[in-house]
C-alpha cells in the first residue's frame, strides 16, 4: 500500500504540472495571435474580429507588461458573468452543464466537513491496523489507512458511526438532488417559455410514413394531416436521402484546401509553379500543374453537385419516408407530438422535432423493425466491448503494483526500490494507463449510438454518455478494484460467487483509496488544467494559419472552438461523484481532492464556455434526467459497497438498517422521476396555448407559413448553394450582402439576427439579450 | 420419490372426483329450481325469466327423462357459440380471457408431440438412474424419472437434444405469442372501432385539480378546459366524496333484508308477531316489534340519505379535486387524454376515462405525493407478505414427505406405510396445503391494490393479478422446489450463494415433477370441475330463496352470477404455463396432464361465460400485455433453469448457446411490446377522427351534451334515488315503468336498451347483435 509520502510526491507532481499548464495558459492567452484559439466564442458571436490596425509586432505579441501581472485575472472574470447572461451567451445546455460541477461542490463540501468532524476521529482512535501489522509483518499500512474504516476493529460498536453517516449523506444527497432537479426543470420551462419564435416550436418530426402505391410521400403526408389535424396542419417538408451529395461536398472541401495550399505556396514563391500527382494520395500518377488541376476539378464537382441536387429533388425515390410537419399553432404541434396517430404504433411515428441544427439527417429513414434489430446488435456489441476491454486494463493495473513489477522483471528491482521512482510508479502509472485507453473510446461509442438510429445530435450525445458511463463504471471503477485485488488475492478470489461481490468490493475499497486519489489528481487536476491550455487546437490553428489561410473566412474556418462534448465529459464527472460517495464513509481522506477537482473544473469550464466553446445545438438541458439518474446509481452503489464492507466486519446487526437505504433511494428516484422528468419530455398544452395567444395578439397578421417554409431543409442543399455563390463570385462573402451585421460566421448561429445596421462590440450581446427576454 | 403407482392413485382419485363433480353438475343444471344458479347470465340479459305457469312440481324438478340422457350436452353447446357472437354476449374481456386457455393448447400440443417424439426416446435409452441406484440403494426412482433429463449420463453428447429442443420450443412459443398479440390487438381495435356511442369515448378523467382560493373546483375545471381546449371542451362532472352516503346505503340494505326476513316469517305464521332486540347484533337491548321497528328505521335512514345527498351537493368541501371532462368529439378527448396539460406534471393529470361502471370511486381524490408513498408502503408490505408466507408452506411441504412424517411422528409409521395411505399422502397433501393458503390471498392482494390508489376496477384486477402471479411464482413454484429440497439436502443447501440458485433449482426440478403432476390434477382438474358445479352459489341461493325472497326482484338479488375474477384465475393459468415450459424439456411426462387441464378449463370457462358469469366491466382486453409479459417471464425462467441444470450435468460447452436464448427472448419481448402494446394504452387520433366524421354525417343534429350530462354520476346517488322510489311506491318496479322491455335487471347492463316494445327470448340477443354491428 502506498504511504502518505507516495501520495505527497504524486500530489506535488500533479500540482506542479497543473500550475505549469495554468501559467502557460496565462501567458499564451494574452498574445493576440492566439486570440482565435482562446476566445473563438467571441468571434463566432461577431463581437470580436481579427486585429487589423496597429503595429505588426503588436499584432502578434502582447508587449504590455502590466497585463502579465494579472495573468490570473481570467479566474474572477470567469465567475463574473451572471447565470442569466450566461444562458443568453452560451445557451441553457452550457449553463446547466456547469451546474453539475456546482452540484458536486454542494454535495461534497458539507459531506467532507462532516466526515472529517465525525468519521476521522472515530477511525483514528483505534489501533487495529497496528495490531494486525505486528501479527503479520508483510502488511503495510499508512496514515491514510489509519483514517479509513479499516482501522475500526471487527465487530466494534463504532460501526454505528459510518452507518449513521451513510444515512445522513444519503439524505443530504437526495435533498440536494431534488432541489437541483426542481431548479433545472423550472429553468428549462422558463427558457422554453421565454424563447422567441423558433421553427421547432411549430414542427413535428414524422417517421415511418407507410408507402402508398397511388400517392407520393409528400402528398400522403399532406392528406394524412389535413384529415387528422384539419384545423392545425400548415405545411410539411420532406426529407431527401442526400448522402451522396454529402460525400461530394466533403470531397470538394478537401480539394479546396489543397487548392488554397498550392495557391499560397505559389504566392510566396511565384517562380516555381507547384505541381502534384493525380493518383492515389498524390503519390502516383501523372504530374500536373496543381492550381490548374484543382481549379478544374472543383468546377467539375460543382456542376455535378448541382446536377445531383436537381436529380434528388426530382426523383421520388430519393425522398425518405419521413417529414417535418409544421402546424399553425404551437398547440397543434404539441398535440401531434404527444399522440398516437394510427392504430399501428409503428407507422406515422410523431415526435417533437429537434432544432434544425440538431437534426442528425442520415438516421431519419430507418424503419421500425430495423431499429429494434440495430438496438439488439449494439447491446450485444457493447456488452463485449465493455467486458473484454477489461483484460488489458487489468494487466496494466497489476503491473502498477511494485511487487508485481518486481516479480515480473526481477532485474528492475534495484531501480524500482529507489524511493522516488517507487513513489512515481505507484502514483502515476495506473492513472496514465487508463487514460490512454479512454481517449479512443468516445468516438467508438458515438459511432455505436449513431448506428442505433437516433435522430438528433443531442440525443446521440446523451446515448453515448450513458454507454460511456457504464463503461467507466465497469472498467475504471470495478475493473480497478477487482483486477488490482485479483492479483493480490488470486487464490481466494477467483472461485467466488456473485453474492460475495459486494463483500469483495467492500474489502478492496479501502485498499484502493490511494490509487483513486492519484487518479483524481492525474485525470482530474492535470486533465482540467490541460483542457484550458487547449494544446491541440493551438497547434492545429497555427499550422493551418501558416499553410492554408488566405482570407478572413479561411482564418475563421481554421478556428476550432470545440464544444463541451457532453458525451465524454459528463460520464467522467459522474465517476468522481461515484468515488466521492463511495469513499465518503470509507476513506474520507479522498474527499478534499475531489473538492479541488470540482472547484477547479467549475472555474475552467465556466471560462471555456464563456470564451471558447461553440454551442452546436440547444437541447434546453434535456440531459438532466440522465445526470440525476447516474448520481442515484452512484448513491446505490456506495450503499451496496458499504453493506458488503460492514458484513465482512461482523457488524452484521447493522445489515437491516443498510438494506433500507437502497430501497429508499430507489423510491426517491421513482418519485423525483415522476415529478420532474415529464418536464424534459413532454410539451404542456397550457404553455403552448399561452404563447400562441400572446403571439396572436401581438402579431395578428404574421405569415407563419413563410417563416416555416424552408426551416427544415437538409443543410447540404444550403451548403451547395453557398459554395455555388462563392465559386461564382469568388472573394466576396455572400452572407455579408444578405445580413448586414458584424456577425461574420454562419456556423451554428442560434437564430439569424434581425438587427439592421451595425452594432458595436459591447452592445451587441446586450441587444441579443433584450431581444430574447 | 413417488412412483408411477402413486401418480396412478392420485390421478384416479382426481379423475373420479372430477367426474363426480361433472355428473352432479349434469343433473343439477337440469332442475328448474337451480336455473338461476346455473344460467344467471340469461336472466341478467333479460332473455329468461322465472317459470310462472305449468305444474308446481315441474317448476322445481325436471321430470323429463330424455333430457337426462344427454346430460353431457352442455359441452358441445359451450363450443357452439361462435366467437363474434360470444363477444356480443359476454364482452371482449371474456372472449379474450378464453383465448388464454386456447393459447395454452396452441403452445403445448405441438410441444408435447415433439417432446414425446424426440426427448422421451433420448432420455429413456440410458441407464444412469439404474446405475446410480445400484451405487446408493437409498435412491429411489420411477419410470417417470427414466423419461426425464436426469436419466442422461453426466457429460453426455445427448444433452444437445434438450438444448436444440429448448431453442425450438422458444421459437415456437415466441411465434405463437406474437401471432396471438397481433390477433388480440386487432380484435381490440376492431371492438373499439365498431363500438357504438359510449360516454367514455368522449370523456377524460382529470385528477389532481389544484386548489384555487377564488374559484370552486367546478368553475376551475371549466375555465381551464375552455382556455386550453377551446374548440373541444363540452361539459364536465365533478366527483363527490360520497363515502358516508355509501355507508348509509349499505346499512339500509342490511335493514331491508331483516325486514324482509321478519315479514316472511310473519306471513307464514301470522299468529306470532316477530320481535327483535335493538342492541348489539340483536342480542341485547329492548325487545320490540320487529316489522314496526325496521320499517321506521328504514324510513329514518331514507330521510337521512336524502339530507346527506343534498348536503353533499351543496357543500363545496365534499367535491373532490377530480372531474370527468367530456369533449365535443372523440378526437378532442383522445388529444386531452394523451397530452400533458401544465408544466407541473403532477397537476391536472388526464387519462382516458374508464367506463362509468368500471370507475372505482373512493380512489379518485388521492393526491400525487400520497400515491407514491402508498406505492412504497405496498411494495414493502408485499415483499414481506411474499417472503414470510413461505415459512408455513415450507413446513407443510416438508410434512408431506413420508420420511418427514415418520421422523416427526414415529408412532404414525405403521399407518403411513400402508401402501394406499402412503400414495394418498404423497399425492394429495402438498397440493391441498397450498390450496388452503391460496384461497385467502386474492382478497388481501385486492385490498393492497385498492390502497395503492388505482381508479378503475379493471386496473385493480390487473394489479392484483400481477401481485398474485409474483406470489405464486415465489411461493408455489420456487417455494415448492426449494423448501422441499431444503429439507432433503439441508446441509448442502443453506450456505449456498446466489449464483448457485439456477443450479439448485435445476437439480431440484426433475425431482419435483411428480409433485407438480399431482398439483396439476388437484388444483387444475378438480378445481375446474368444482368451478362448474358452483357449490357455494348453489347453497347460498337456496338459503336466501327460502328465508328472504318475496318478490321477483328479491330473487334476482339473491342470484349470484359471479364473474371471471381475472385477478385470481389468470395468475393460476400462468403457473401452468410456467410448469409446462419448465418441464417441456426436463420431464415431458408432465405435459399431457397440462393438456387435459387446458382443454377442460377452456370448455368449462366457455360454458360459464356463456351461461353464468356477469360482466362487471369491459376493458376491451386491456389485460393482454400483462398476460404476454408473464408468459415471457415463464419462458425466461425455464431457460435459466435449464442453464442451471445443464451446467451441473457437465454439459458446460452448451452454456453459451443457452445464454443467447434469454437475450433473444428479452429482445423479442421488447420488440413485441413496442409493436403492439400502444394499442392497449393509447387512442389513435385517426380512429377517433373516423368515428367522429361518420357520426357527424349520420346524425348531424345529435345533442351530445344531453347524452353525456349524467353519464358519470356517482352510482350511490342513483341508488338513493332508486330506493326512494321503491320506498314510496312499494312493490312496483320503477324501472319497468321507465324502460318497457323484458330486461328485468339493472345490474351492470352494458347500455340501456333503446328498443321499444317487448322482444321475445330468442330474438332479443340477435337484436342486440344487430344493434351493435
Interface residues (C-beta under 8 A of the other chain):
Chain A: X189 X227 X228 X229 X231 X334 X335 X338 X339 X340 X341 X342 X343 X345 X346 X368 X369 X372 X375 X376 X380 X497 X498 X499 X500 X663 X667 X670 X671 X674 X675 X676 X677 X678 X679 X682 X683 X684 X685 X686 X687 X689
Chain B: X189 X227 X228 X229 X231 X334 X335 X338 X339 X340 X341 X342 X343 X345 X346 X368 X372 X375 X376 X379 X380 X497 X498 X499 X500 X663 X667 X670 X671 X674 X675 X676 X677 X678 X679 X682 X683 X684 X685 X686 X687 X689
